[in-house]
């Protein structure tokens, strides 16, 4: 997958929206970081929220397992250069 400026901008906008919509103090706390670090922390936080929501909000344990397995595969693929 090639990351273009526009795909990065869309992903960053999604990450920022997830952080803002979480209504936690995390958003305000990260605002003091330099831009690059702040964006990286927002992305990490959004990922953690996504995985946590899968674990906490899935209707069945099987649904949670499928969602978490999907993320394991995606992370593995990133480290394989996919």
C-alpha positions as CSV (number, residue, x, y, z in Angstrom):
1,X,0.0,0.0,0.0
2,X,1.3,3.4,-1.0
3,X,0.6,6.1,1.5
4,X,-0.1,9.4,-0.3
5,X,-0.4,12.8,1.3
6,X,-4.2,12.7,0.8
7,X,-4.5,9.2,2.4
8,X,-2.3,10.3,5.3
9,X,-4.4,13.4,5.8
10,X,-7.6,11.4,5.7
11,X,-6.2,8.9,8.2
12,X,-5.0,11.7,10.5
13,X,-8.4,13.4,10.3
14,X,-10.0,10.1,11.4
15,X,-7.5,9.7,14.2
16,X,-8.1,13.2,15.5
17,X,-11.8,12.8,15.4
18,X,-11.6,9.5,17.4
19,X,-9.4,11.2,20.0
20,X,-11.6,14.3,20.2
21,X,-14.8,12.2,20.4
22,X,-13.4,10.0,23.2
23,X,-14.1,13.0,25.6
24,X,-11.1,12.2,27.7
25,X,-8.3,14.4,29.1
26,X,-5.9,12.7,26.7
27,X,-6.7,15.1,23.9
28,X,-5.9,18.2,26.0
29,X,-2.8,16.6,27.5
30,X,-1.3,15.7,24.1
31,X,-1.9,19.2,22.7
32,X,1.3,20.5,24.3
33,X,3.5,18.0,22.3
34,X,5.3,19.0,19.1
35,X,3.1,18.3,16.1
36,X,4.8,15.1,14.9
37,X,4.8,13.6,18.3
38,X,1.2,14.7,19.0
39,X,0.0,13.1,15.8
40,X,1.9,9.9,16.6
41,X,0.4,9.8,20.1
42,X,-3.1,10.4,18.6
43,X,-2.6,7.5,16.2
44,X,-1.5,5.2,19.0
45,X,-4.4,6.3,21.2
46,X,-6.9,5.7,18.4
47,X,-5.5,2.3,17.8
48,X,-5.7,1.4,21.5
49,X,-9.3,2.7,21.6
50,X,-10.2,0.6,18.6
51,X,-8.8,-2.6,20.1
52,X,-10.3,-1.9,23.5
53,X,-13.7,-1.3,22.0
54,X,-13.5,-4.6,20.1
55,X,-12.6,-6.4,23.3
56,X,-15.2,-4.6,25.5
57,X,-18.1,-4.1,23.1
58,X,-18.3,-7.2,21.0
59,X,-21.5,-9.1,21.4
60,X,-19.9,-12.5,21.7
61,X,-16.4,-13.7,22.5
62,X,-16.2,-15.1,19.0
63,X,-16.8,-11.7,17.5
64,X,-14.1,-10.2,19.8
65,X,-11.7,-12.9,18.8
66,X,-12.4,-12.2,15.1
67,X,-11.9,-8.5,15.5
68,X,-8.6,-8.9,17.5
69,X,-7.3,-11.5,15.0
70,X,-8.0,-9.0,12.2
71,X,-5.8,-6.4,14.0
72,X,-3.1,-9.0,14.6
73,X,-3.0,-9.8,10.9
74,X,-2.9,-6.1,10.0
75,X,0.0,-5.4,12.4
76,X,1.9,-8.4,11.2
77,X,1.4,-7.2,7.6
78,X,2.8,-3.8,8.4
79,X,5.9,-5.3,9.8
80,X,6.2,-7.4,6.6
81,X,6.1,-4.3,4.5
82,X,2.5,-4.8,3.2
